[in-house]
Amino acid sequence: MKHNALTRRIAASPLAPFATFPTRLAAAARHNAKAVRQTTSWLVRSREHVHYTYDLEPLNLEHLAWFVSTATGCRVDAARGYLAEVREDAQLRQVLGAGLARSSRSATTDPVIRYGRRIGWYAFVRALRPQFVVETGTNRGMGSAVIAAAMLRNGCGRLATVDIDDRSGELILPPYDSVVEHVVGDSLEFLAGPVARRQPIDLLFVDTGWTPEHERAELAAATPLLAPGAVVLATKSYCWTELAGWAEAQQREFLHFNEKPRDHWYRGVGIGASFPALVRA
């Protein structure tokens, strides 16, 4: 944009806010028009009213690959491969799609399988090859099935997952249920019980999403159960500081990946990761 002497004088004068108002208004109008189009499309096409599903923007997928690579130590091209692998897994999509169609909540569910940040969970499991994974917050079980699919591809590992909702876990279906133990109950009682304490936890997913205080309590309960070198992932680090604070207290690293949903009005959440401290010069 070329600036002549007049525009420079106006920009430096008290008139500047008035002169730039039309430009600012146009920029805000374009943003709001896009949001209205996305919201209207979602209201017409989608049936979801909670736990929105979506794909990620292409550039966001690249950022996710680097995030996984940094937190796990795997090569970034391997991380890209894992992200592509789960998106191209026809069996997983078929099983989850059939599960959604049979669900008692199908009237408020979209029949299209969209993983969002969960493909990152898959990549973590593929890269780390954990023997024992614990997930707090099963919900419907889509994330659990994604984790299980990675374990089956690895040829090793078991998942223990807990949720207080007795409807949870409906998408943990064959063949993925073969490596999953689903428990209905309180997550803190679960972490204090025999299932979670069966062996050291190599990878922990904290996804109950109740309150910051509850997440802090879960992290405290899980701390003595973690294997050396364990990785901890949490969903709510975009709005809570619990995982970051815990990581600092434990002298660990912390990173957050911010989701960018594709063609959706929802801003997304993300993945917080705490992993063993890097050697710093």
Residue pairs with C-beta under 8 A, 6 or more apart in sequence:
3 11
10 16
10 19
11 19
11 20
35 265
38 263
38 264
38 265
39 265
41 263
42 264
42 265
46 110
47 107
47 108
47 109
47 110
48 108
48 109
48 110
49 108
50 108
51 139
51 140
52 261
52 264
52 266
53 110
53 112
53 113
53 114
53 115
53 116
53 142
54 114
54 116
54 261
54 262
54 263
54 264
54 266
54 268
55 114
55 115
55 116
55 261
55 262
55 263
56 64
56 116
56 117
56 119
56 259
56 260
56 261
56 262
56 268
57 260
57 261
57 262
58 262
59 260
60 259
60 260
60 262
61 83
62 80
63 257
64 79
64 83
64 117
64 119
64 120
64 123
64 257
65 76
65 79
65 80
65 83
65 123
66 76
66 79
67 120
67 255
67 257
67 271
67 273
68 74
68 79
68 82
68 83
68 120
68 123
68 124
68 127
69 75
69 76
69 78
69 79
70 255
71 124
71 231
71 253
71 255
71 273
71 275
72 79
72 123
72 124
72 127
72 128
72 231
72 275
73 127
74 127
78 127
79 123
79 127
82 122
82 123
82 126
82 127
82 150
83 119
83 120
83 122
83 123
85 122
85 126
85 153
86 92
86 115
86 119
86 122
86 123
86 146
86 149
86 150
87 115
87 119
89 149
92 113
92 145
92 146
92 149
92 176
93 113
95 145
95 173
95 174
95 175
95 176
96 113
96 142
96 145
96 171
96 173
97 111
97 113
98 173
99 170
99 171
99 173
100 106
100 109
100 110
100 111
100 113
100 171
101 111
103 109
103 140
103 170
104 167
105 140
105 167
115 122
115 142
115 146
116 259
116 261
116 268
117 235
117 257
117 259
117 268
117 269
117 270
117 271
118 142
118 143
118 146
119 146
120 257
120 271
121 143
121 146
121 147
121 150
121 205
121 233
121 271
122 146
122 147
122 149
122 150
123 150
124 203
124 231
124 233
124 273
125 133
125 147
125 150
125 151
125 154
125 157
125 203
126 150
126 153
126 154
128 202
128 203
128 231
129 154
129 156
129 157
130 157
130 202
130 203
131 156
131 157
131 158
131 199
131 202
132 157
132 158
132 160
132 198
132 199
132 200
132 201
132 202
132 203
132 227
133 147
133 151
133 157
133 158
133 159
133 160
133 201
133 202
133 203
133 204
133 205
134 159
134 160
134 161
134 191
134 196
134 201
134 203
134 204
134 205
134 222
134 225
135 143
135 144
135 147
135 159
135 160
135 161
135 162
135 204
135 205
135 207
136 161
136 162
136 163
136 187
136 190
136 191
136 204
136 205
136 206
136 207
136 208
136 218
137 162
137 163
137 187
137 205
137 206
137 207
137 208
137 209
137 235
138 144
138 161
138 162
138 163
138 165
138 168
138 169
138 172
138 182
139 163
139 165
139 168
139 207
140 167
140 168
140 169
140 170
140 171
141 161
141 168
141 169
141 170
141 171
141 172
141 182
142 171
143 205
143 207
144 159
144 161
144 169
144 171
144 172
144 176
144 180
144 182
145 171
145 172
145 173
145 176
147 159
147 205
148 159
148 172
148 176
148 177
148 178
148 179
148 180
149 176
150 157
151 157
151 158
151 159
151 179
152 175
152 176
152 178
152 179
157 179
158 179
158 180
158 181
159 179
159 180
159 181
160 180
160 181
160 183
160 190
160 195
160 196
160 198
161 169
161 172
161 180
161 181
161 182
161 183
162 182
162 183
162 184
162 185
162 186
162 187
162 190
162 196
163 169
163 182
163 183
163 184
163 187
163 208
164 184
164 185
164 186
164 187
165 184
166 184
168 182
168 184
169 182
169 184
172 180
172 182
181 195
183 190
183 195
187 208
187 214
187 218
188 214
188 217
188 218
188 221
190 196
191 218
191 221
191 222
191 225
192 221
196 222
196 225
197 225
200 225
200 226
200 227
200 228
200 230
201 222
201 225
201 226
201 227
201 230
202 227
202 229
202 230
202 231
203 230
203 231
203 232
203 233
204 222
204 226
204 230
204 231
204 232
204 233
205 233
205 234
206 215
206 218
206 219
206 222
206 232
206 233
206 234
206 235
206 236
206 243
207 234
207 235
208 214
208 215
208 218
209 215
209 235
209 236
212 236
212 240
212 241
212 242
215 234
215 236
215 240
215 242
215 243
216 242
216 245
216 246
219 232
219 242
219 243
219 246
220 246
222 232
223 246
223 250
226 232
229 276
231 273
231 274
231 275
232 243
232 246
232 247
232 273
232 274
232 275
233 271
233 272
233 273
233 274
234 242
234 243
234 271
234 272
234 274
235 269
235 270
235 271
235 272
236 242
236 269
236 272
237 243
237 244
237 254
237 256
237 270
237 271
237 272
238 256
238 258
238 269
238 270
238 272
239 269
243 254
243 272
243 274
244 254
244 256
244 272
244 274
246 274
247 253
247 254
247 274
248 254
250 274
251 277
252 274
252 275
252 276
252 277
253 273
253 274
253 275
253 276
253 277
253 278
254 272
254 273
254 274
255 272
255 273
256 270
256 271
256 272
256 273
257 270
257 271
257 272
257 273
258 268
258 270
259 267
259 268
259 269
259 270
259 271
260 268
261 267
261 268
